Amino acid sequence: MGECHYCFNCGRCRGETPPAVYARTCPACLFKNEAGSKACAKCGESLLMDPTRVYRKPSQRA
């Protein structure tokens, strides 16, 4: 098993990196997109939620 982490998929420590998933709500502008979208219809941001990336609220972005 790898290093322990908290994943957004199951909320339990499994010691492995979960697969990336597509979110419906844009992490950049919080626009709710159609199911199955791969990019935000409002701002164009990718909807791919990669578990190895740290996501912050838009007000906290640099």
PDBQT receptor file of N, H, CA, C and O in Angstrom, charges set to zero:
ATOM      1  N   MET A   1       0.833  -1.190   0.000  1.00  0.00    +0.000 N 
ATOM      2  CA  MET A   1       0.000   0.000   0.000  1.00  0.00    +0.000 C 
ATOM      3  C   MET A   1       0.871   1.244   0.000  1.00  0.00    +0.000 C 
ATOM      4  O   MET A   1       1.954   1.252   0.585  1.00  0.00    +0.000 OA
ATOM      5  N   GLY A   2       0.395   2.298  -0.660  1.00  0.00    +0.000 N 
ATOM      6  H   GLY A   2      -0.484   2.292  -1.135  1.00  0.00    +0.000 HD
ATOM      7  CA  GLY A   2       1.127   3.552  -0.726  1.00  0.00    +0.000 C 
ATOM      8  C   GLY A   2       0.873   4.415   0.495  1.00  0.00    +0.000 C 
ATOM      9  O   GLY A   2       0.419   3.931   1.532  1.00  0.00    +0.000 OA
ATOM     10  N   GLU A   3       1.171   5.693   0.362  1.00  0.00    +0.000 N 
ATOM     11  H   GLU A   3       1.540   6.086  -0.480  1.00  0.00    +0.000 HD
ATOM     12  CA  GLU A   3       0.950   6.608   1.475  1.00  0.00    +0.000 C 
ATOM     13  C   GLU A   3      -0.540   6.833   1.667  1.00  0.00    +0.000 C 
ATOM     14  O   GLU A   3      -1.305   6.855   0.702  1.00  0.00    +0.000 OA
ATOM     15  N   CYS A   4      -0.937   6.996   2.897  1.00  0.00    +0.000 N 
ATOM     16  H   CYS A   4      -0.316   6.978   3.680  1.00  0.00    +0.000 HD
ATOM     17  CA  CYS A   4      -2.336   7.190   3.261  1.00  0.00    +0.000 C 
ATOM     18  C   CYS A   4      -2.792   8.593   2.851  1.00  0.00    +0.000 C 
ATOM     19  O   CYS A   4      -2.030   9.549   2.999  1.00  0.00    +0.000 OA
ATOM     20  N   HIS A   5      -3.991   8.730   2.349  1.00  0.00    +0.000 N 
ATOM     21  H   HIS A   5      -4.609   7.954   2.228  1.00  0.00    +0.000 HD
ATOM     22  CA  HIS A   5      -4.559  10.029   1.991  1.00  0.00    +0.000 C 
ATOM     23  C   HIS A   5      -6.079   9.975   2.129  1.00  0.00    +0.000 C 
ATOM     24  O   HIS A   5      -6.667   8.904   2.280  1.00  0.00    +0.000 OA
ATOM     25  N   TYR A   6      -6.690  11.133   2.075  1.00  0.00    +0.000 N 
ATOM     26  H   TYR A   6      -6.212  12.002   1.952  1.00  0.00    +0.000 HD
ATOM     27  CA  TYR A   6      -8.145  11.229   2.129  1.00  0.00    +0.000 C 
ATOM     28  C   TYR A   6      -8.624  11.512   0.714  1.00  0.00    +0.000 C 
ATOM     29  O   TYR A   6      -8.300  12.558   0.151  1.00  0.00    +0.000 OA
ATOM     30  N   CYS A   7      -9.375  10.616   0.142  1.00  0.00    +0.000 N 
ATOM     31  H   CYS A   7      -9.639   9.767   0.599  1.00  0.00    +0.000 HD
ATOM     32  CA  CYS A   7      -9.818  10.816  -1.244  1.00  0.00    +0.000 C 
ATOM     33  C   CYS A   7     -11.247  11.361  -1.270  1.00  0.00    +0.000 C 
ATOM     34  O   CYS A   7     -12.021  11.133  -0.341  1.00  0.00    +0.000 OA
ATOM     35  N   PHE A   8     -11.586  12.072  -2.327  1.00  0.00    +0.000 N 
ATOM     36  H   PHE A   8     -10.957  12.257  -3.082  1.00  0.00    +0.000 HD
ATOM     37  CA  PHE A   8     -12.924  12.634  -2.431  1.00  0.00    +0.000 C 
ATOM     38  C   PHE A   8     -13.924  11.627  -2.985  1.00  0.00    +0.000 C 
ATOM     39  O   PHE A   8     -15.119  11.921  -3.029  1.00  0.00    +0.000 OA
ATOM     40  N   ASN A   9     -13.481  10.466  -3.401  1.00  0.00    +0.000 N 
ATOM     41  H   ASN A   9     -12.511  10.227  -3.365  1.00  0.00    +0.000 HD
ATOM     42  CA  ASN A   9     -14.405   9.468  -3.940  1.00  0.00    +0.000 C 
ATOM     43  C   ASN A   9     -15.146   8.706  -2.855  1.00  0.00    +0.000 C 
ATOM     44  O   ASN A   9     -16.370   8.584  -2.914  1.00  0.00    +0.000 OA
ATOM     45  N   CYS A  10     -14.436   8.199  -1.876  1.00  0.00    +0.000 N 
ATOM     46  H   CYS A  10     -13.442   8.298  -1.828  1.00  0.00    +0.000 HD
ATOM     47  CA  CYS A  10     -15.093   7.354  -0.876  1.00  0.00    +0.000 C 
ATOM     48  C   CYS A  10     -14.988   7.909   0.533  1.00  0.00    +0.000 C 
ATOM     49  O   CYS A  10     -15.776   7.518   1.395  1.00  0.00    +0.000 OA
ATOM     50  N   GLY A  11     -14.042   8.809   0.803  1.00  0.00    +0.000 N 
ATOM     51  H   GLY A  11     -13.403   9.127   0.103  1.00  0.00    +0.000 HD
ATOM     52  CA  GLY A  11     -13.880   9.371   2.126  1.00  0.00    +0.000 C 
ATOM     53  C   GLY A  11     -13.175   8.451   3.101  1.00  0.00    +0.000 C 
ATOM     54  O   GLY A  11     -13.057   8.785   4.280  1.00  0.00    +0.000 OA
ATOM     55  N   ARG A  12     -12.703   7.301   2.643  1.00  0.00    +0.000 N 
ATOM     56  H   ARG A  12     -12.799   7.029   1.686  1.00  0.00    +0.000 HD
ATOM     57  CA  ARG A  12     -11.980   6.373   3.498  1.00  0.00    +0.000 C 
ATOM     58  C   ARG A  12     -10.550   6.251   3.004  1.00  0.00    +0.000 C 
ATOM     59  O   ARG A  12     -10.283   6.365   1.808  1.00  0.00    +0.000 OA
ATOM     60  N   CYS A  13      -9.654   6.022   3.912  1.00  0.00    +0.000 N 
ATOM     61  H   CYS A  13      -9.871   5.929   4.884  1.00  0.00    +0.000 HD
ATOM     62  CA  CYS A  13      -8.259   5.847   3.538  1.00  0.00    +0.000 C 
ATOM     63  C   CYS A  13      -8.083   4.465   2.925  1.00  0.00    +0.000 C 
ATOM     64  O   CYS A  13      -8.365   3.451   3.564  1.00  0.00    +0.000 OA
ATOM     65  N   ARG A  14      -7.617   4.436   1.692  1.00  0.00    +0.000 N 
ATOM     66  H   ARG A  14      -7.388   5.259   1.174  1.00  0.00    +0.000 HD
ATOM     67  CA  ARG A  14      -7.388   3.160   1.021  1.00  0.00    +0.000 C 
ATOM     68  C   ARG A  14      -5.929   2.962   0.667  1.00  0.00    +0.000 C 
ATOM     69  O   ARG A  14      -5.541   1.880   0.227  1.00  0.00    +0.000 OA
ATOM     70  N   GLY A  15      -5.109   3.993   0.852  1.00  0.00    +0.000 N 
ATOM     71  H   GLY A  15      -5.424   4.872   1.209  1.00  0.00    +0.000 HD
ATOM     72  CA  GLY A  15      -3.694   3.871   0.535  1.00  0.00    +0.000 C 
ATOM     73  C   GLY A  15      -3.406   3.846  -0.950  1.00  0.00    +0.000 C 
ATOM     74  O   GLY A  15      -2.330   3.404  -1.352  1.00  0.00    +0.000 OA
ATOM     75  N   GLU A  16      -4.326   4.304  -1.776  1.00  0.00    +0.000 N 
ATOM     76  H   GLU A  16      -5.201   4.663  -1.449  1.00  0.00    +0.000 HD
ATOM     77  CA  GLU A  16      -4.119   4.341  -3.227  1.00  0.00    +0.000 C 
ATOM     78  C   GLU A  16      -4.770   5.590  -3.788  1.00  0.00    +0.000 C 
ATOM     79  O   GLU A  16      -5.675   6.146  -3.166  1.00  0.00    +0.000 OA
ATOM     80  N   THR A  17      -4.332   6.034  -4.935  1.00  0.00    +0.000 N 
ATOM     81  H   THR A  17      -3.596   5.583  -5.440  1.00  0.00    +0.000 HD
ATOM     82  CA  THR A  17      -4.897   7.213  -5.572  1.00  0.00    +0.000 C 
ATOM     83  C   THR A  17      -6.133   6.803  -6.368  1.00  0.00    +0.000 C 
ATOM     84  O   THR A  17      -6.047   5.930  -7.231  1.00  0.00    +0.000 OA
ATOM     85  N   PRO A  18      -7.283   7.422  -6.090  1.00  0.00    +0.000 N 
ATOM     86  CA  PRO A  18      -8.495   7.077  -6.821  1.00  0.00    +0.000 C 
ATOM     87  C   PRO A  18      -8.433   7.613  -8.251  1.00  0.00    +0.000 C 
ATOM     88  O   PRO A  18      -7.650   8.522  -8.525  1.00  0.00    +0.000 OA
ATOM     89  N   PRO A  19      -9.228   7.081  -9.156  1.00  0.00    +0.000 N 
ATOM     90  CA  PRO A  19      -9.230   7.578 -10.531  1.00  0.00    +0.000 C 
ATOM     91  C   PRO A  19      -9.848   8.976 -10.617  1.00  0.00    +0.000 C 
ATOM     92  O   PRO A  19     -10.656   9.361  -9.773  1.00  0.00    +0.000 OA
ATOM     93  N   ALA A  20      -9.461   9.717 -11.634  1.00  0.00    +0.000 N 
ATOM     94  H   ALA A  20      -8.805   9.404 -12.320  1.00  0.00    +0.000 HD
ATOM     95  CA  ALA A  20     -10.037  11.040 -11.860  1.00  0.00    +0.000 C 
ATOM     96  C   ALA A  20     -11.476  10.883 -12.337  1.00  0.00    +0.000 C 
ATOM     97  O   ALA A  20     -11.812   9.910 -13.012  1.00  0.00    +0.000 OA
ATOM     98  N   VAL A  21     -12.319  11.842 -11.984  1.00  0.00    +0.000 N 
ATOM     99  H   VAL A  21     -12.046  12.633 -11.435  1.00  0.00    +0.000 HD
ATOM    100  CA  VAL A  21     -13.720  11.821 -12.384  1.00  0.00    +0.000 C 
ATOM    101  C   VAL A  21     -14.098  13.190 -12.939  1.00  0.00    +0.000 C 
ATOM    102  O   VAL A  21     -13.423  14.182 -12.662  1.00  0.00    +0.000 OA
ATOM    103  N   TYR A  22     -15.168  13.248 -13.716  1.00  0.00    +0.000 N 
ATOM    104  H   TYR A  22     -15.717  12.443 -13.941  1.00  0.00    +0.000 HD
ATOM    105  CA  TYR A  22     -15.684  14.517 -14.218  1.00  0.00    +0.000 C 
ATOM    106  C   TYR A  22     -16.761  15.018 -13.275  1.00  0.00    +0.000 C 
ATOM    107  O   TYR A  22     -17.702  14.291 -12.952  1.00  0.00    +0.000 OA
ATOM    108  N   ALA A  23     -16.622  16.267 -12.831  1.00  0.00    +0.000 N 
ATOM    109  H   ALA A  23     -15.859  16.856 -13.094  1.00  0.00    +0.000 HD
ATOM    110  CA  ALA A  23     -17.592  16.891 -11.943  1.00  0.00    +0.000 C 
ATOM    111  C   ALA A  23     -18.633  17.622 -12.778  1.00  0.00    +0.000 C 
ATOM    112  O   ALA A  23     -18.373  17.972 -13.929  1.00  0.00    +0.000 OA
ATOM    113  N   ARG A  24     -19.785  17.849 -12.216  1.00  0.00    +0.000 N 
ATOM    114  H   ARG A  24     -19.996  17.565 -11.281  1.00  0.00    +0.000 HD
ATOM    115  CA  ARG A  24     -20.817  18.607 -12.907  1.00  0.00    +0.000 C 
ATOM    116  C   ARG A  24     -20.689  20.091 -12.606  1.00  0.00    +0.000 C 
ATOM    117  O   ARG A  24     -20.967  20.929 -13.464  1.00  0.00    +0.000 OA
ATOM    118  N   THR A  25     -20.269  20.418 -11.391  1.00  0.00    +0.000 N 
ATOM    119  H   THR A  25     -20.043  19.737 -10.694  1.00  0.00    +0.000 HD
ATOM    120  CA  THR A  25     -20.085  21.811 -10.995  1.00  0.00    +0.000 C 
ATOM    121  C   THR A  25     -18.642  22.229 -11.269  1.00  0.00    +0.000 C 
ATOM    122  O   THR A  25     -17.702  21.556 -10.847  1.00  0.00    +0.000 OA
ATOM    123  N   CYS A  26     -18.477  23.334 -11.973  1.00  0.00    +0.000 N 
ATOM    124  H   CYS A  26     -19.241  23.881 -12.316  1.00  0.00    +0.000 HD
ATOM    125  CA  CYS A  26     -17.145  23.818 -12.354  1.00  0.00    +0.000 C 
ATOM    126  C   CYS A  26     -16.349  24.219 -11.118  1.00  0.00    +0.000 C 
ATOM    127  O   CYS A  26     -16.860  24.967 -10.285  1.00  0.00    +0.000 OA
ATOM    128  N   PRO A  27     -15.091  23.736 -10.972  1.00  0.00    +0.000 N 
ATOM    129  CA  PRO A  27     -14.276  24.114  -9.811  1.00  0.00    +0.000 C 
ATOM    130  C   PRO A  27     -13.811  25.569  -9.867  1.00  0.00    +0.000 C 
ATOM    131  O   PRO A  27     -13.400  26.118  -8.844  1.00  0.00    +0.000 OA
ATOM    132  N   ALA A  28     -13.867  26.206 -11.041  1.00  0.00    +0.000 N 
ATOM    133  H   ALA A  28     -14.200  25.761 -11.872  1.00  0.00    +0.000 HD
ATOM    134  CA  ALA A  28     -13.404  27.587 -11.189  1.00  0.00    +0.000 C 
ATOM    135  C   ALA A  28     -14.508  28.612 -10.940  1.00  0.00    +0.000 C 
ATOM    136  O   ALA A  28     -14.314  29.553 -10.171  1.00  0.00    +0.000 OA
ATOM    137  N   CYS A  29     -15.672  28.436 -11.589  1.00  0.00    +0.000 N 
ATOM    138  H   CYS A  29     -15.829  27.671 -12.213  1.00  0.00    +0.000 HD
ATOM    139  CA  CYS A  29     -16.726  29.455 -11.491  1.00  0.00    +0.000 C 
ATOM    140  C   CYS A  29     -17.992  28.946 -10.798  1.00  0.00    +0.000 C 
ATOM    141  O   CYS A  29     -18.936  29.711 -10.600  1.00  0.00    +0.000 OA
ATOM    142  N   LEU A  30     -18.023  27.666 -10.429  1.00  0.00    +0.000 N 
ATOM    143  H   LEU A  30     -17.256  27.044 -10.590  1.00  0.00    +0.000 HD
ATOM    144  CA  LEU A  30     -19.144  27.031  -9.721  1.00  0.00    +0.000 C 
ATOM    145  C   LEU A  30     -20.424  26.940 -10.549  1.00  0.00    +0.000 C 
ATOM    146  O   LEU A  30     -21.508  26.768  -9.993  1.00  0.00    +0.000 OA
ATOM    147  N   PHE A  31     -20.307  27.055 -11.878  1.00  0.00    +0.000 N 
ATOM    148  H   PHE A  31     -19.426  27.195 -12.330  1.00  0.00    +0.000 HD
ATOM    149  CA  PHE A  31     -21.454  26.910 -12.773  1.00  0.00    +0.000 C 
ATOM    150  C   PHE A  31     -21.847  25.437 -12.845  1.00  0.00    +0.000 C 
ATOM    151  O   PHE A  31     -20.981  24.569 -12.952  1.00  0.00    +0.000 OA
ATOM    152  N   LYS A  32     -23.144  25.151 -12.787  1.00  0.00    +0.000 N 
ATOM    153  H   LYS A  32     -23.848  25.856 -12.699  1.00  0.00    +0.000 HD
ATOM    154  CA  LYS A  32     -23.631  23.766 -12.863  1.00  0.00    +0.000 C 
ATOM    155  C   LYS A  32     -23.832  23.407 -14.337  1.00  0.00    +0.000 C 
ATOM    156  O   LYS A  32     -24.685  23.986 -15.009  1.00  0.00    +0.000 OA
ATOM    157  N   ASN A  33     -23.051  22.458 -14.833  1.00  0.00    +0.000 N 
ATOM    158  H   ASN A  33     -22.357  21.988 -14.287  1.00  0.00    +0.000 HD
ATOM    159  CA  ASN A  33     -23.064  22.053 -16.230  1.00  0.00    +0.000 C 
ATOM    160  C   ASN A  33     -23.965  20.851 -16.459  1.00  0.00    +0.000 C 
ATOM    161  O   ASN A  33     -24.413  20.209 -15.510  1.00  0.00    +0.000 OA
ATOM    162  N   GLU A  34     -24.226  20.554 -17.722  1.00  0.00    +0.000 N 
ATOM    163  H   GLU A  34     -23.862  21.076 -18.493  1.00  0.00    +0.000 HD
ATOM    164  CA  GLU A  34     -25.015  19.384 -18.098  1.00  0.00    +0.000 C 
ATOM    165  C   GLU A  34     -24.244  18.117 -17.749  1.00  0.00    +0.000 C 
ATOM    166  O   GLU A  34     -23.013  18.119 -17.748  1.00  0.00    +0.000 OA
ATOM    167  N   ALA A  35     -24.943  17.066 -17.462  1.00  0.00    +0.000 N 
ATOM    168  H   ALA A  35     -25.943  17.065 -17.464  1.00  0.00    +0.000 HD
ATOM    169  CA  ALA A  35     -24.311  15.776 -17.169  1.00  0.00    +0.000 C 
ATOM    170  C   ALA A  35     -23.518  15.314 -18.381  1.00  0.00    +0.000 C 
ATOM    171  O   ALA A  35     -23.998  15.405 -19.511  1.00  0.00    +0.000 OA
ATOM    172  N   GLY A  36     -22.313  14.821 -18.154  1.00  0.00    +0.000 N 
ATOM    173  H   GLY A  36     -21.923  14.747 -17.236  1.00  0.00    +0.000 HD
ATOM    174  CA  GLY A  36     -21.468  14.320 -19.227  1.00  0.00    +0.000 C 
ATOM    175  C   GLY A  36     -20.548  15.353 -19.849  1.00  0.00    +0.000 C 
ATOM    176  O   GLY A  36     -19.755  15.021 -20.730  1.00  0.00    +0.000 OA
ATOM    177  N   SER A  37     -20.637  16.610 -19.404  1.00  0.00    +0.000 N 
ATOM    178  H   SER A  37     -21.281  16.880 -18.688  1.00  0.00    +0.000 HD
ATOM    179  CA  SER A  37     -19.769  17.660 -19.942  1.00  0.00    +0.000 C 
ATOM    180  C   SER A  37     -18.341  17.441 -19.504  1.00  0.00    +0.000 C 
ATOM    181  O   SER A  37     -18.097  16.973 -18.392  1.00  0.00    +0.000 OA
ATOM    182  N   LYS A  38     -17.389  17.777 -20.367  1.00  0.00    +0.000 N 
ATOM    183  H   LYS A  38     -17.588  18.158 -21.270  1.00  0.00    +0.000 HD
ATOM    184  CA  LYS A  38     -15.972  17.631 -20.048  1.00  0.00    +0.000 C 
ATOM    185  C   LYS A  38     -15.314  18.987 -19.806  1.00  0.00    +0.000 C 
ATOM    186  O   LYS A  38     -14.213  19.055 -19.259  1.00  0.00    +0.000 OA
ATOM    187  N   ALA A  39     -15.988  20.072 -20.214  1.00  0.00    +0.000 N 
ATOM    188  H   ALA A  39     -16.882  20.017 -20.658  1.00  0.00    +0.000 HD
ATOM    189  CA  ALA A  39     -15.492  21.430 -19.991  1.00  0.00    +0.000 C 
ATOM    190  C   ALA A  39     -16.676  22.317 -19.607  1.00  0.00    +0.000 C 
ATOM    191  O   ALA A  39     -17.808  22.056 -20.014  1.00  0.00    +0.000 OA
ATOM    192  N   CYS A  40     -16.417  23.351 -18.834  1.00  0.00    +0.000 N 
ATOM    193  H   CYS A  40     -15.497  23.563 -18.503  1.00  0.00    +0.000 HD
ATOM    194  CA  CYS A  40     -17.465  24.253 -18.364  1.00  0.00    +0.000 C 
ATOM    195  C   CYS A  40     -18.023  25.062 -19.533  1.00  0.00    +0.000 C 
ATOM    196  O   CYS A  40     -17.270  25.615 -20.334  1.00  0.00    +0.000 OA
ATOM    197  N   ALA A  41     -19.345  25.122 -19.619  1.00  0.00    +0.000 N 
ATOM    198  H   ALA A  41     -19.956  24.672 -18.968  1.00  0.00    +0.000 HD
ATOM    199  CA  ALA A  41     -20.003  25.876 -20.681  1.00  0.00    +0.000 C 
ATOM    200  C   ALA A  41     -19.878  27.379 -20.458  1.00  0.00    +0.000 C 
ATOM    201  O   ALA A  41     -20.025  28.152 -21.404  1.00  0.00    +0.000 OA
ATOM    202  N   LYS A  42     -19.610  27.807 -19.231  1.00  0.00    +0.000 N 
ATOM    203  H   LYS A  42     -19.490  27.179 -18.462  1.00  0.00    +0.000 HD
ATOM    204  CA  LYS A  42     -19.523  29.231 -18.917  1.00  0.00    +0.000 C 
ATOM    205  C   LYS A  42     -18.107  29.782 -19.073  1.00  0.00    +0.000 C 
ATOM    206  O   LYS A  42     -17.909  30.807 -19.725  1.00  0.00    +0.000 OA
ATOM    207  N   CYS A  43     -17.110  29.099 -18.471  1.00  0.00    +0.000 N 
ATOM    208  H   CYS A  43     -17.271  28.266 -17.941  1.00  0.00    +0.000 HD
ATOM    209  CA  CYS A  43     -15.743  29.645 -18.486  1.00  0.00    +0.000 C 
ATOM    210  C   CYS A  43     -14.737  28.801 -19.260  1.00  0.00    +0.000 C 
ATOM    211  O   CYS A  43     -13.628  29.264 -19.530  1.00  0.00    +0.000 OA
ATOM    212  N   GLY A  44     -15.104  27.562 -19.624  1.00  0.00    +0.000 N 
ATOM    213  H   GLY A  44     -16.004  27.186 -19.405  1.00  0.00    +0.000 HD
ATOM    214  CA  GLY A  44     -14.212  26.716 -20.403  1.00  0.00    +0.000 C 
ATOM    215  C   GLY A  44     -13.237  25.878 -19.593  1.00  0.00    +0.000 C 
ATOM    216  O   GLY A  44     -12.451  25.127 -20.170  1.00  0.00    +0.000 OA
ATOM    217  N   GLU A  45     -13.267  25.988 -18.271  1.00  0.00    +0.000 N 
ATOM    218  H   GLU A  45     -13.906  26.598 -17.802  1.00  0.00    +0.000 HD
ATOM    219  CA  GLU A  45     -12.380  25.205 -17.395  1.00  0.00    +0.000 C 
ATOM    220  C   GLU A  45     -12.696  23.715 -17.524  1.00  0.00    +0.000 C 
ATOM    221  O   GLU A  45     -13.856  23.337 -17.692  1.00  0.00    +0.000 OA
ATOM    222  N   SER A  46     -11.687  22.889 -17.449  1.00  0.00    +0.000 N 
ATOM    223  H   SER A  46     -10.745  23.196 -17.312  1.00  0.00    +0.000 HD
ATOM    224  CA  SER A  46     -11.874  21.444 -17.492  1.00  0.00    +0.000 C 
ATOM    225  C   SER A  46     -12.641  20.995 -16.253  1.00  0.00    +0.000 C 
ATOM    226  O   SER A  46     -12.399  21.499 -15.156  1.00  0.00    +0.000 OA
ATOM    227  N   LEU A  47     -13.553  20.059 -16.421  1.00  0.00    +0.000 N 
ATOM    228  H   LEU A  47     -13.749  19.649 -17.312  1.00  0.00    +0.000 HD
ATOM    229  CA  LEU A  47     -14.340  19.527 -15.315  1.00  0.00    +0.000 C 
ATOM    230  C   LEU A  47     -13.730  18.247 -14.749  1.00  0.00    +0.000 C 
ATOM    231  O   LEU A  47     -14.322  17.602 -13.884  1.00  0.00    +0.000 OA
ATOM    232  N   LEU A  48     -12.543  17.882 -15.240  1.00  0.00    +0.000 N 
ATOM    233  H   LEU A  48     -12.062  18.406 -15.942  1.00  0.00    +0.000 HD
ATOM    234  CA  LEU A  48     -11.855  16.690 -14.754  1.00  0.00    +0.000 C 
ATOM    235  C   LEU A  48     -11.320  16.964 -13.353  1.00  0.00    +0.000 C 
ATOM    236  O   LEU A  48     -10.487  17.851 -13.166  1.00  0.00    +0.000 OA
ATOM    237  N   MET A  49     -11.795  16.208 -12.373  1.00  0.00    +0.000 N 
ATOM    238  H   MET A  49     -12.471  15.488 -12.525  1.00  0.00    +0.000 HD
ATOM    239  CA  MET A  49     -11.351  16.359 -10.988  1.00  0.00    +0.000 C 
ATOM    240  C   MET A  49     -10.254  15.333 -10.731  1.00  0.00    +0.000 C 
ATOM    241  O   MET A  49     -10.527  14.162 -10.470  1.00  0.00    +0.000 OA
ATOM    242  N   ASP A  50      -9.020  15.789 -10.808  1.00  0.00    +0.000 N 
ATOM    243  H   ASP A  50      -8.798  16.740 -11.020  1.00  0.00    +0.000 HD
ATOM    244  CA  ASP A  50      -7.857  14.939 -10.617  1.00  0.00    +0.000 C 
ATOM    245  C   ASP A  50      -7.528  14.870  -9.127  1.00  0.00    +0.000 C 
ATOM    246  O   ASP A  50      -7.278  15.913  -8.523  1.00  0.00    +0.000 OA
ATOM    247  N   PRO A  51      -7.518  13.697  -8.513  1.00  0.00    +0.000 N 
ATOM    248  CA  PRO A  51      -7.258  13.602  -7.078  1.00  0.00    +0.000 C 
ATOM    249  C   PRO A  51      -5.843  13.998  -6.659  1.00  0.00    +0.000 C 
ATOM    250  O   PRO A  51      -5.579  14.160  -5.467  1.00  0.00    +0.000 OA
ATOM    251  N   THR A  52      -4.939  14.154  -7.610  1.00  0.00    +0.000 N 
ATOM    252  H   THR A  52      -5.153  14.023  -8.578  1.00  0.00    +0.000 HD
ATOM    253  CA  THR A  52      -3.577  14.563  -7.269  1.00  0.00    +0.000 C 
ATOM    254  C   THR A  52      -3.436  16.081  -7.271  1.00  0.00    +0.000 C 
ATOM    255  O   THR A  52      -2.379  16.597  -6.907  1.00  0.00    +0.000 OA
ATOM    256  N   ARG A  53      -4.480  16.806  -7.674  1.00  0.00    +0.000 N 
ATOM    257  H   ARG A  53      -5.339  16.386  -7.970  1.00  0.00    +0.000 HD
ATOM    258  CA  ARG A  53      -4.455  18.268  -7.742  1.00  0.00    +0.000 C 
ATOM    259  C   ARG A  53      -5.196  18.856  -6.544  1.00  0.00    +0.000 C 
ATOM    260  O   ARG A  53      -6.196  18.294  -6.097  1.00  0.00    +0.000 OA
ATOM    261  N   VAL A  54      -4.716  19.980  -6.023  1.00  0.00    +0.000 N 
ATOM    262  H   VAL A  54      -3.904  20.437  -6.386  1.00  0.00    +0.000 HD
ATOM    263  CA  VAL A  54      -5.377  20.659  -4.913  1.00  0.00    +0.000 C 
ATOM    264  C   VAL A  54      -6.309  21.711  -5.487  1.00  0.00    +0.000 C 
ATOM    265  O   VAL A  54      -5.888  22.561  -6.273  1.00  0.00    +0.000 OA
ATOM    266  N   TYR A  55      -7.578  21.654  -5.092  1.00  0.00    +0.000 N 
ATOM    267  H   TYR A  55      -7.919  20.964  -4.454  1.00  0.00    +0.000 HD
ATOM    268  CA  TYR A  55      -8.584  22.603  -5.570  1.00  0.00    +0.000 C 
ATOM    269  C   TYR A  55      -8.903  23.600  -4.462  1.00  0.00    +0.000 C 
ATOM    270  O   TYR A  55      -9.044  23.231  -3.296  1.00  0.00    +0.000 OA
ATOM    271  N   ARG A  56      -9.015  24.865  -4.845  1.00  0.00    +0.000 N 
ATOM    272  H   ARG A  56      -8.900  25.165  -5.792  1.00  0.00    +0.000 HD
ATOM    273  CA  ARG A  56      -9.358  25.915  -3.886  1.00  0.00    +0.000 C 
ATOM    274  C   ARG A  56     -10.588  26.653  -4.379  1.00  0.00    +0.000 C 
ATOM    275  O   ARG A  56     -10.913  26.608  -5.565  1.00  0.00    +0.000 OA
ATOM    276  N   LYS A  57     -11.274  27.336  -3.465  1.00  0.00    +0.000 N 
ATOM    277  H   LYS A  57     -11.010  27.372  -2.501  1.00  0.00    +0.000 HD
ATOM    278  CA  LYS A  57     -12.418  28.143  -3.835  1.00  0.00    +0.000 C 
ATOM    279  C   LYS A  57     -11.931  29.296  -4.710  1.00  0.00    +0.000 C 
ATOM    280  O   LYS A  57     -10.795  29.740  -4.544  1.00  0.00    +0.000 OA
ATOM    281  N   PRO A  58     -12.762  29.799  -5.646  1.00  0.00    +0.000 N 
ATOM    282  CA  PRO A  58     -12.328  30.898  -6.515  1.00  0.00    +0.000 C 
ATOM    283  C   PRO A  58     -11.825  32.127  -5.749  1.00  0.00    +0.000 C 
ATOM    284  O   PRO A  58     -10.913  32.804  -6.223  1.00  0.00    +0.000 OA
ATOM    285  N   SER A  59     -12.394  32.430  -4.580  1.00  0.00    +0.000 N 
ATOM    286  H   SER A  59     -13.135  31.880  -4.194  1.00  0.00    +0.000 HD
ATOM    287  CA  SER A  59     -11.962  33.592  -3.802  1.00  0.00    +0.000 C 
ATOM    288  C   SER A  59     -10.564  33.405  -3.220  1.00  0.00    +0.000 C 
ATOM    289  O   SER A  59      -9.935  34.386  -2.823  1.00  0.00    +0.000 OA
ATOM    290  N   GLN A  60     -10.060  32.170  -3.158  1.00  0.00    +0.000 N 
ATOM    291  H   GLN A  60     -10.571  31.373  -3.480  1.00  0.00    +0.000 HD
ATOM    292  CA  GLN A  60      -8.748  31.895  -2.583  1.00  0.00    +0.000 C 
ATOM    293  C   GLN A  60      -7.664  31.713  -3.636  1.00  0.00    +0.000 C 
ATOM    294  O   GLN A  60      -6.503  31.488  -3.293  1.00  0.00    +0.000 OA
ATOM    295  N   ARG A  61      -8.022  31.806  -4.904  1.00  0.00    +0.000 N 
ATOM    296  H   ARG A  61      -8.965  31.989  -5.183  1.00  0.00    +0.000 HD
ATOM    297  CA  ARG A  61      -7.025  31.616  -5.962  1.00  0.00    +0.000 C 
ATOM    298  C   ARG A  61      -6.110  32.808  -6.064  1.00  0.00    +0.000 C 
ATOM    299  O   ARG A  61      -6.521  33.943  -5.823  1.00  0.00    +0.000 OA
ATOM    300  N   ALA A  62      -4.872  32.554  -6.419  1.00  0.00    +0.000 N 
ATOM    301  H   ALA A  62      -4.538  31.632  -6.615  1.00  0.00    +0.000 HD
ATOM    302  CA  ALA A  62      -3.876  33.630  -6.553  1.00  0.00    +0.000 C 
ATOM    303  C   ALA A  62      -3.980  34.311  -7.890  1.00  0.00    +0.000 C 
ATOM    304  O   ALA A  62      -3.220  35.238  -8.171  1.00  0.00    +0.000 OA
TER     305      ALA A  62
